[in-house]
Amino acid sequence: MSTDKMIEDWAKSLGSTKTSVEQSDTGDLKGWTAGPTNEDAAQAVFQALSSHTGRRRKVWHWATIARDTLGVRRMSSKRWKIILDIGKKEGLFEVDEDSLSFPTLKLMAPESFEEDLEPEVEEVEPNRPNPKRDSWKEWEPTGGPCGPKVLDCGHFDWSSSKDHEEARAMGKCCAGWKSPVKWEVLGLVKPVPLPHRRTKEKAAGGGWPGLCCHPTTHLYIGGVGNDCRHTKGKVRCEVHGGGR
């Protein structure tokens, strides 16, 4: 083989390698229609962050959960930033760069229902009702000192009884029907979606493993620390011996 031919073949191999790397990194951002979306990945990160009870992790730790949810081999920094932006836009989580020496993720408190109230005037006469301020008098905290309880529909009870009644009159489960669902609660009566279930693939990936669910009904069976081996029942999820 001539020297010119060897150089030409070498140059072609470099081009194909570069294309392969780019496709595995960010190429699938274009025309992403099949399978889980970036929004699904953001929801998975939110669920994992909500269930986490240990020490706070670096931001990139949670990228593995998004990666496993999307089913990609490598999470690019560009896509991870898109998922972080979605999480902040949807009021799920945001990057905290101030609490520790390294950036972490923290949950965002649900937005109040102030948007449905009249605009606050600059000055309020003494003893005159202020709808923006007085509306909170209707809400009474439910649950313990750590915050409101989770309703049977899986949503946090951040709203007043009046708001719940109005939402149910419209056919909704509660006033917080737009907020993310806590599947540890709703999953007791409804099948948990695949992105939130514990699977062998997720367990092998090293990220958030998902919730322990019944292998056929996909209902949440949980256990101490989300481990179905620590329950009185004999049913196990697919990772802990139940099969798929």
LINFEN-V807628 format. One record per residue. N is the residue number from 1. RES is the residue in one letter. PHI is phi in radians with two decimals (NA if undefined). NEAR is the number of other ideal C-beta (glycine too) atoms within 10 Angstrom. Layout:
n: [N & N]
res: [RES & RES]
phi: [PHI & PHI]
near: [NEAR & NEAR]
This chain:
n: [1 & 2 & 3 & 4 & 5 & 6 & 7 & 8 & 9 & 10 & 11 & 12 & 13 & 14 & 15 & 16 & 17 & 18 & 19 & 20 & 21 & 22 & 23 & 24 & 25 & 26 & 27 & 28 & 29 & 30 & 31 & 32 & 33 & 34 & 35 & 36 & 37 & 38 & 39 & 40 & 41 & 42 & 43 & 44 & 45 & 46 & 47 & 48 & 49 & 50 & 51 & 52 & 53 & 54 & 55 & 56 & 57 & 58 & 59 & 60 & 61 & 62 & 63 & 64 & 65 & 66 & 67 & 68 & 69 & 70 & 71 & 72 & 73 & 74 & 75 & 76 & 77 & 78 & 79 & 80 & 81 & 82 & 83 & 84 & 85 & 86 & 87 & 88 & 89 & 90 & 91 & 92 & 93 & 94 & 95 & 96 & 97 & 98 & 99 & 100 & 101 & 102 & 103 & 104 & 105 & 106 & 107 & 108 & 109 & 110 & 111 & 112 & 113 & 114 & 115 & 116 & 117 & 118 & 119 & 120 & 121 & 122 & 123 & 124 & 125 & 126 & 127 & 128 & 129 & 130 & 131 & 132 & 133 & 134 & 135 & 136 & 137 & 138 & 139 & 140 & 141 & 142 & 143 & 144 & 145 & 146 & 147 & 148 & 149 & 150 & 151 & 152 & 153 & 154 & 155 & 156 & 157 & 158 & 159 & 160 & 161 & 162 & 163 & 164 & 165 & 166 & 167 & 168 & 169 & 170 & 171 & 172 & 173 & 174 & 175 & 176 & 177 & 178 & 179 & 180 & 181 & 182 & 183 & 184 & 185 & 186 & 187 & 188 & 189 & 190 & 191 & 192 & 193 & 194 & 195 & 196 & 197 & 198 & 199 & 200 & 201 & 202 & 203 & 204 & 205 & 206 & 207 & 208 & 209 & 210 & 211 & 212 & 213 & 214 & 215 & 216 & 217 & 218 & 219 & 220 & 221 & 222 & 223 & 224 & 225 & 226 & 227 & 228 & 229 & 230 & 231 & 232 & 233 & 234 & 235 & 236 & 237 & 238 & 239 & 240 & 241 & 242 & 243 & 244]
res: [M & S & T & D & K & M & I & E & D & W & A & K & S & L & G & S & T & K & T & S & V & E & Q & S & D & T & G & D & L & K & G & W & T & A & G & P & T & N & E & D & A & A & Q & A & V & F & Q & A & L & S & S & H & T & G & R & R & R & K & V & W & H & W & A & T & I & A & R & D & T & L & G & V & R & R & M & S & S & K & R & W & K & I & I & L & D & I & G & K & K & E & G & L & F & E & V & D & E & D & S & L & S & F & P & T & L & K & L & M & A & P & E & S & F & E & E & D & L & E & P & E & V & E & E & V & E & P & N & R & P & N & P & K & R & D & S & W & K & E & W & E & P & T & G & G & P & C & G & P & K & V & L & D & C & G & H & F & D & W & S & S & S & K & D & H & E & E & A & R & A & M & G & K & C & C & A & G & W & K & S & P & V & K & W & E & V & L & G & L & V & K & P & V & P & L & P & H & R & R & T & K & E & K & A & A & G & G & G & W & P & G & L & C & C & H & P & T & T & H & L & Y & I & G & G & V & G & N & D & C & R & H & T & K & G & K & V & R & C & E & V & H & G & G & G & R]
phi: [NA & -1.28 & -1.09 & -1.07 & -1.15 & -1.12 & -1.14 & -1.12 & -1.12 & -1.10 & -1.11 & -1.14 & -1.13 & -1.10 & -1.12 & -1.18 & -1.15 & -1.09 & -1.10 & -1.10 & -1.14 & -1.14 & -1.19 & -1.28 & -1.62 & -2.27 & -1.11 & -1.38 & -1.25 & -1.56 & 1.21 & -1.30 & -2.20 & -1.53 & 1.31 & -1.04 & -1.81 & -1.07 & -1.13 & -1.09 & -1.11 & -1.10 & -1.13 & -1.12 & -1.10 & -1.09 & -1.10 & -1.14 & -1.15 & -1.19 & -1.51 & -1.26 & -2.14 & -1.46 & -1.19 & -1.22 & -1.83 & -1.17 & -0.97 & -1.19 & -1.04 & -1.35 & -1.14 & -1.15 & -1.19 & -1.10 & -1.08 & -1.16 & -1.13 & -1.35 & 1.31 & -1.80 & -1.39 & -2.45 & -1.68 & -1.34 & -1.13 & -1.17 & -1.19 & -1.07 & -1.16 & -1.07 & -1.16 & -1.11 & -1.14 & -1.12 & -1.03 & -1.27 & -1.10 & -1.47 & 1.27 & -1.64 & -2.71 & -2.64 & -1.37 & -1.91 & -1.82 & -1.92 & -1.20 & -2.12 & -1.36 & -2.36 & -1.12 & -2.31 & -1.84 & -2.35 & -1.23 & -1.76 & -1.23 & -1.00 & -1.18 & -1.31 & -1.66 & -1.19 & -1.13 & -1.53 & -1.69 & -1.19 & -1.03 & -1.34 & -1.41 & -1.19 & -2.22 & -2.11 & -1.16 & -0.98 & 1.15 & -1.56 & -1.01 & -2.01 & -1.04 & -1.20 & -1.48 & -1.30 & -1.09 & -1.24 & -1.19 & -1.31 & -1.65 & -2.04 & -0.98 & -2.03 & 1.97 & -1.64 & -1.22 & -1.52 & 2.36 & -1.25 & -1.36 & -1.76 & -1.24 & -1.07 & -1.42 & 1.63 & -1.79 & -1.22 & -1.53 & -1.67 & -1.92 & -1.47 & -1.07 & -1.12 & -1.12 & -1.10 & -1.10 & -1.15 & -1.16 & -1.21 & -1.16 & -1.56 & 1.57 & -1.61 & -1.29 & -2.90 & -1.24 & -1.73 & -1.13 & -1.46 & -1.39 & -1.05 & -1.59 & -1.64 & -1.27 & -1.11 & -1.79 & -1.13 & -1.17 & -1.28 & -2.16 & -2.25 & -1.00 & -1.38 & -1.04 & -0.94 & -1.04 & -1.82 & -1.56 & -1.30 & -2.28 & -1.13 & -1.13 & -1.18 & -1.10 & -1.31 & -1.38 & 1.52 & -1.63 & -1.13 & -1.37 & 1.67 & -1.60 & -1.21 & -2.22 & -1.06 & -1.14 & -1.99 & -1.46 & 1.11 & -1.37 & -1.26 & -1.94 & 0.88 & 2.16 & -1.08 & 1.16 & 1.01 & -2.27 & -1.18 & -1.24 & -1.81 & -2.27 & -1.37 & -1.29 & -1.75 & -1.30 & -2.22 & -1.27 & -1.11 & -1.35 & -1.69 & 2.12 & -1.58 & 1.36 & -1.99]
near: [6 & 7 & 7 & 8 & 9 & 10 & 10 & 10 & 10 & 9 & 9 & 10 & 9 & 9 & 9 & 9 & 10 & 10 & 11 & 11 & 12 & 11 & 10 & 13 & 17 & 14 & 13 & 16 & 12 & 6 & 7 & 12 & 5 & 7 & 11 & 19 & 15 & 19 & 13 & 19 & 28 & 24 & 25 & 26 & 26 & 24 & 24 & 23 & 20 & 15 & 16 & 15 & 6 & 5 & 7 & 14 & 14 & 12 & 15 & 13 & 16 & 26 & 21 & 17 & 26 & 27 & 21 & 25 & 29 & 21 & 13 & 17 & 8 & 10 & 20 & 18 & 11 & 10 & 22 & 19 & 11 & 16 & 26 & 21 & 13 & 20 & 26 & 14 & 11 & 16 & 16 & 22 & 22 & 15 & 14 & 15 & 11 & 8 & 10 & 11 & 6 & 12 & 13 & 20 & 25 & 13 & 15 & 14 & 10 & 17 & 11 & 14 & 16 & 13 & 6 & 10 & 14 & 10 & 7 & 11 & 10 & 4 & 5 & 12 & 8 & 4 & 5 & 8 & 9 & 13 & 12 & 14 & 11 & 10 & 19 & 12 & 8 & 11 & 17 & 10 & 11 & 13 & 11 & 8 & 5 & 6 & 13 & 18 & 13 & 18 & 20 & 12 & 17 & 22 & 24 & 22 & 21 & 20 & 23 & 17 & 12 & 12 & 18 & 18 & 12 & 14 & 17 & 13 & 8 & 8 & 7 & 15 & 16 & 20 & 23 & 24 & 17 & 12 & 18 & 18 & 23 & 19 & 24 & 18 & 18 & 19 & 24 & 14 & 11 & 16 & 16 & 25 & 18 & 13 & 20 & 24 & 23 & 24 & 18 & 12 & 12 & 20 & 16 & 11 & 16 & 11 & 21 & 24 & 22 & 28 & 23 & 27 & 28 & 20 & 17 & 12 & 12 & 18 & 16 & 26 & 24 & 18 & 17 & 9 & 10 & 19 & 16 & 24 & 13 & 12 & 14 & 5 & 9 & 8 & 17 & 19 & 30 & 18 & 23 & 17 & 12 & 18 & 8 & 9]
